C-alpha cells in the first residue's frame, strides 16, 4: 500500500512538469508568431528601471566595501608608523609623553571612523540591497503567471472555436453513425457531444479565470512597488553620501589637530636641539679665541702677565711664570688653569666648574678626540683627595685662565 505523502508529492511533481511543458509550448508559439503575447509597456519600463537600480546598488555596495577595507588598511599602516615614531622617540627628548598620547589618540580616531562608517553606511546599504532579490523573484514569478494566463486564454479560445465546429457536425450526423445507431439513439449521442463540449468549455473558462486572478494579484502589487522603489533611490543616495561626508569631515578635523600637535612638538624638539648645539658651538669658538688671546699676551707681555697673576691671585696654590709652576706638577699634568666663571656640565664626560676652581690640565690620549677650544683635566681638589687623575673630564677653555 502506497503512502499518502508520496502520492501527493508525485501528483504535485507531475503538475509542475505539465506546467513547464505548457509554458515552453506557449513561448514557442509566441516566438513563431502563432500566438499573441500580452504586453505591458509601463511594467516593462518599470522592470528596466528596477534592473538599472539593482545594478547601481550592487556596484555601490561593492565599492563601499572596498572603501572600508582601504580605510582599515590605512588605519593599520598609520598605527604602525605612529608606533615606530613612539619607539624611536627617546625618553629624555622634549614631548615624549605628548608623542605617546598622540599615537593613542590617532588610533582611536581611525577606529571610530571605521566603526561609524560600518554602522551608518554599510549596514544601511546592506538593508537597502536586501529587498532586491525578493522583488526580482516576484518579477520572474509574474512573468511565469503571464505565460500561464496567455496559455489559458488561447486554450479557451481554441475550445470556443472547436465548439462551433462540433455544432456544425451535430446538425449533420455522420453516415456511419446513422447506419450504426438506431434513430432513437442519435439524439442521445448528439446530447453527449454537446455536454462534453460544454464541460471542456467550462473547465477552460475556470482555468482562464484562475490564471488571470493569480497574474493580476502579482501584477498589481509590482505595479505599485516598482515605481516607489525607483523613486526611493534618490533619498537613499543622499543619506548615504551625506553620512560618509560628515564622518570624513569630523575625522580629518580631529586627525588634523593631532597632526598639528605632533608638528608643534617636533618643532620644539628641533629648536631645543639647535639651542643646545649653538651653545656648544659658541662655547668652543669663545674658548679658542680666549686661548689665542692668552697665548699672544703671554708671548708679548710675559713679565706683566706673571705680575698680574701673582697680584690678583694671592690665594693660588702655586705661582706660575710663562705657564710653569714653581712647585712640581703631578706626573702627566701639563699645567694648571683657574675657572673664571661657573660652568654646568651638559654631558657625562664634562666637568662641573665653579668660579675659582683650579684644574690640572692633562693631555688627550688620542689627539684626534680633542675638540678645538676644549681641554681635558682633573680638579685639583679631586687630585689632592684621591692622588690620581681618574676623575677627569672636558671643559671649555674660555671659562678658565692659565696659571
C-alpha positions in Angstrom: 0.0 0.0 0.0 1.5 3.4 -1.0 1.9 6.2 1.5 -0.3 9.2 1.1 2.6 11.7 1.2 4.3 10.0 -1.7 1.2 10.2 -3.8 0.7 13.9 -3.1 4.4 14.6 -4.0 4.1 12.6 -7.2 1.0 14.4 -8.1 2.5 17.8 -7.4 5.6 16.9 -9.4 3.5 15.8 -12.4 1.6 19.1 -12.2 4.7 21.2 -12.1 6.2 19.3 -15.1 3.0 19.7 -17.0 3.1 23.5 -16.3 6.6 23.8 -17.5 5.8 21.9 -20.7 2.8 24.1 -21.3 4.8 27.3 -20.7 7.5 26.1 -23.1 4.9 25.4 -25.8 3.3 28.7 -25.3 6.6 30.7 -25.5 7.5 28.8 -28.7 4.1 29.5 -30.3 4.6 33.2 -29.4 8.1 33.4 -30.9 6.8 31.7 -34.0 4.0 34.3 -34.3 1.2 31.7 -34.0 0.0 33.1 -30.7 -0.3 36.6 -29.4 1.6 37.7 -26.3 0.2 40.1 -23.6 2.3 43.2 -23.4 2.5 45.9 -20.7 4.8 48.7 -21.8 4.6 50.6 -18.4 5.5 47.5 -16.5 8.4 46.7 -18.8 9.8 50.2 -18.2 9.5 49.6 -14.5 11.4 46.4 -14.8 14.1 48.1 -16.8 14.4 50.8 -14.1 14.5 48.1 -11.4 17.4 46.2 -13.1 19.3 49.5 -13.5 18.7 50.4 -9.9 19.8 47.0 -8.7 23.0 47.1 -10.8 23.8 50.6 -9.5 23.2 49.5 -5.9 25.4 46.4 -6.4 28.3 48.5 -7.7 27.9 51.0 -4.8 27.8 48.2 -2.3 30.9 46.6 -3.7 32.8 49.9 -3.9 31.7 50.8 -0.3 33.1 47.5 1.0 36.4 48.2 -0.9 36.5 51.7 0.6 36.1 50.4 4.1 38.7 47.8 3.5 41.1 50.5 2.3 40.4 52.6 5.5 41.1 49.5 7.6 44.4 49.0 5.8 45.3 52.7 6.1 44.5 52.6 9.8 46.9 49.7 10.3 49.6 51.4 8.3 49.2 54.7 10.2 49.2 52.9 13.5 52.5 51.1 12.7 54.0 54.4 11.6 53.0 56.2 14.8 54.2 53.3 16.9 57.5 53.4 15.1 57.9 57.1 15.9 57.0 56.5 19.5 59.5 53.7 19.8 62.3 55.8 18.3 61.5 58.8 20.5 64.0 58.8 23.3 62.7 59.3 26.9 64.8 62.4 27.5 63.7 64.2 24.3 61.2 67.0 24.6 57.5 66.0 24.4 57.9 62.2 24.8 54.6 61.9 26.7 52.8 64.1 24.2 54.0 61.9 21.3 52.8 58.7 23.1 49.4 60.4 23.7 49.1 61.5 20.1 49.8 57.9 19.0 47.0 56.5 21.1 44.5 59.2 20.1 45.2 58.7 16.4 44.4 55.0 16.7 41.1 55.8 18.5 40.1 58.4 15.8 40.8 55.9 13.0 38.9 53.1 14.7 36.0 55.4 15.3 35.8 56.4 11.6 35.8 52.8 10.5 33.1 51.7 13.0 30.8 54.6 12.3 31.1 54.0 8.5 30.2 50.4 9.1 27.1 51.3 11.2 25.7 54.3 9.2 26.8 53.5 5.6 27.5 49.8 5.0 24.7 48.4 7.2 22.1 50.6 5.7 23.5 49.7 2.2 23.0 46.0 3.0 19.5 46.6 4.2 18.7 48.6 1.0 20.1 45.8 -1.2 18.3 43.0 0.7 14.9 44.0 -0.9 16.0 43.4 -4.5 16.3 39.6 -4.6 12.8 39.1 -3.3 11.3 41.6 -5.8 13.4 40.1 -8.6 11.9 36.6 -7.7 8.4 38.1 -7.8 9.0 39.6 -11.2 10.1 36.3 -12.5 7.0 34.7 -11.0 4.8 37.3 -12.6 6.4 36.5 -16.0 5.6 32.8 -15.5 2.0 33.6 -14.5 1.6 35.8 -17.5 2.6 32.9 -19.7 0.1 30.7 -17.9 -2.6 33.4 -18.4 -1.8 33.6 -22.2 -1.8 29.8 -22.4 -5.2 29.6 -20.7 -6.6 32.3 -22.8 -5.5 30.6 -26.0 -6.8 27.3 -24.8 -10.2 28.8 -24.0 -10.3 30.4 -27.5 -9.5 27.1 -29.1 -12.4 25.4 -27.2 -14.7 28.1 -28.3 -13.6 27.6 -31.9 -14.0 23.8 -31.6 -17.5 24.2 -30.2 -18.7 25.9 -33.3 -17.3 23.1 -35.5 -18.9 20.4 -33.3 -22.3 22.2 -33.5 -22.0 22.1 -37.3 -21.2 18.4 -37.2 -24.0 17.7 -34.9 -26.5 19.3 -37.3 -25.5 16.8 -40.0 -24.9 13.3 -38.4 -22.2 11.2 -39.9 -23.2 8.5 -42.3 -21.6 5.8 -40.2 -23.4 6.9 -37.1 -26.7 6.9 -39.0 -26.1 3.4 -40.1 -24.7 2.1 -36.8 -27.1 3.7 -34.4 -30.8 3.4 -34.3 -32.8 6.5 -34.8 -33.8 6.8 -31.1 -30.0 6.8 -30.1 -28.9 9.5 -32.4 -30.3 12.2 -30.1 -28.5 10.8 -27.1 -25.2 10.8 -28.9 -25.7 14.4 -30.0 -26.6 15.4 -26.5 -23.5 13.7 -25.1 -21.2 15.5 -27.6 -22.8 18.8 -26.7 -22.4 18.1 -22.9 -18.7 17.1 -23.3 -18.0 20.3 -25.3 -19.7 22.4 -22.7 -17.7 20.7 -19.9 -14.4 21.3 -21.6 -15.5 24.9 -22.2 -16.4 25.4 -18.5 -13.1 23.9 -17.4 -11.1 26.1 -19.8 -13.1 29.1 -18.6 -12.4 28.3 -15.0 -8.7 27.8 -15.7 -8.6 31.1 -17.5 -10.3 32.9 -14.6 -7.9 31.3 -12.1 -4.8 32.2 -14.1 -6.0 35.7 -14.7 -6.6 36.2 -11.0 -3.2 35.0 -9.9 -1.5 37.1 -12.5 -3.4 40.3 -11.7 -2.7 40.0 -8.0 1.1 39.8 -8.5 1.0 42.3 -11.3 -0.9 44.9 -9.3 1.5 44.7 -6.3 4.5 45.1 -8.6 2.9 48.0 -10.4 2.8 49.8 -7.1 6.1 48.7 -5.7 8.5 49.2 -8.6 7.8 53.0 -9.1 8.0 53.5 -5.3 11.4 51.6 -5.2 12.7 53.6 -8.1 11.9 56.9 -6.5 13.4 55.9 -3.2 16.9 55.7 -4.6 17.4 59.5 -4.6 16.8 59.8 -0.8 18.9 56.8 -0.1 21.9 58.1 -2.1 21.6 61.5 -0.4 21.5 60.0 3.1 24.4 57.6 2.4 26.8 60.1 1.0 25.9 62.8 3.4 26.7 60.4 6.2 30.1 59.5 4.6 31.0 63.2 4.0 30.1 64.2 7.6 32.1 61.3 9.1 35.1 62.1 6.9 34.9 65.8 7.8 34.9 65.0 11.5 37.8 62.5 11.0 40.0 64.9 9.1 39.4 67.7 11.6 40.3 65.6 14.6 43.3 63.9 12.9 44.4 67.3 11.6 44.5 68.6 15.2 46.6 65.6 16.3 49.0 66.1 13.4 49.3 69.8 14.2 50.2 68.9 17.8 52.7 66.4 16.6 54.3 69.0 14.3 54.5 71.6 17.1 56.1 69.0 19.4 58.7 68.1 16.8 59.4 71.8 16.1 60.1 72.4 19.8 62.3 69.3 19.9 64.3 70.7 16.9 64.6 74.1 18.5 65.8 72.6 21.7 68.5 70.6 19.8 69.5 73.7 17.8 69.9 75.8 21.0 72.0 73.1 22.6 74.1 72.8 19.5 74.5 76.6 19.3 75.6 76.8 23.0 78.2 74.2 22.5 79.5 75.8 19.3 79.6 79.2 20.8 81.5 77.9 23.8 84.0 76.2 21.7 84.6 79.2 19.5 84.9 81.5 22.5 87.3 79.1 24.2 89.5 79.1 21.1 89.5 82.9 20.8 90.3 83.3 24.5 93.1 80.7 24.2 94.7 82.6 21.2 94.5 85.9 23.1 96.1 84.4 26.2 98.9 82.9 24.2 99.5 86.1 22.4 99.5 88.0 25.7 101.9 85.6 27.1 104.3 86.0 24.2 104.2 89.8 24.0 104.0 90.6 27.8 105.4 87.7 29.8 106.5 89.8 32.7 103.3 91.8 33.2 101.2 88.6 32.9 103.2 87.0 35.7 103.0 90.0 37.9 99.3 90.4 37.3 98.6 86.8 38.1 100.6 87.0 41.3 98.9 90.2 42.3 95.3 89.2 41.5 95.5 85.6 42.7 97.3 85.8 46.1 95.5 82.6 47.3 96.6 80.4 44.3 98.3 77.2 45.2 101.4 77.9 43.1 102.9 80.8 41.3 103.2 80.2 37.5 105.6 82.0 35.2 105.0 81.5 31.4 102.8 78.5 32.1 105.2 76.8 34.5 104.7 76.2 38.2 107.3 76.9 40.9 106.1 73.7 42.6 106.4 70.4 41.0 103.3 69.4 39.0 102.0 65.8 39.3 103.2 63.4 36.6 101.1 63.6 33.4 99.9 67.2 34.2 100.7 69.8 31.6 99.7 72.9 33.5 97.0 74.4 35.8 94.1 76.7 35.0 91.6 78.5 37.1 87.9 78.8 36.4 86.7 82.4 35.9 83.0 81.5 35.6 80.7 78.8 36.6 80.1 76.1 34.1 77.4 73.4 34.3 78.2 70.1 32.6 75.7 69.1 29.8 77.2 65.7 29.1 78.6 62.9 31.2 82.2 63.5 30.1 82.2 67.1 31.1 83.4 68.8 34.4 81.2 71.0 36.6 83.2 74.1 37.4 82.7 76.9 39.9 84.5 80.2 39.7 87.8 79.8 41.5 88.2 76.1 40.9 91.7 75.0 39.9 92.0 72.3 37.3 95.0 70.2 36.3 95.2 70.0 32.5 96.2 66.7 31.1 96.8 65.6 27.5 94.3 63.7 25.4 95.2 60.0 24.9 94.2 60.4 21.3 94.7 63.9 19.9 92.0 63.3 17.3 89.4 63.2 20.0 90.2 66.8 21.2 87.7 69.5 20.1 89.0 72.9 19.4 88.6 75.2 22.5 88.1 72.3 24.9 90.6 71.0 27.5 90.8 67.7 29.4 91.6 67.9 33.1 91.1 66.9 36.7 90.0 69.2 39.5 93.0 69.9 41.8 90.8 69.2 44.9 90.0 65.8 43.5 93.6 65.0 42.9 94.6 66.2 46.3 92.0 63.9 47.8 92.5 60.8 45.7 96.1 61.3 44.4 95.0 60.1 40.9 93.8 61.5 37.6 90.8 59.2 37.1 88.1 61.8 37.8 88.8 63.6 34.5 86.6 65.5 32.2 86.5 68.1 29.4 85.7 71.8 29.9 85.6 75.0 27.8 89.0 76.7 27.8 87.4 80.2 27.5 85.9 79.8 31.0 89.4 79.5 32.6 92.6 81.3 32.9 96.0 79.6 32.8 98.1 79.8 35.9 
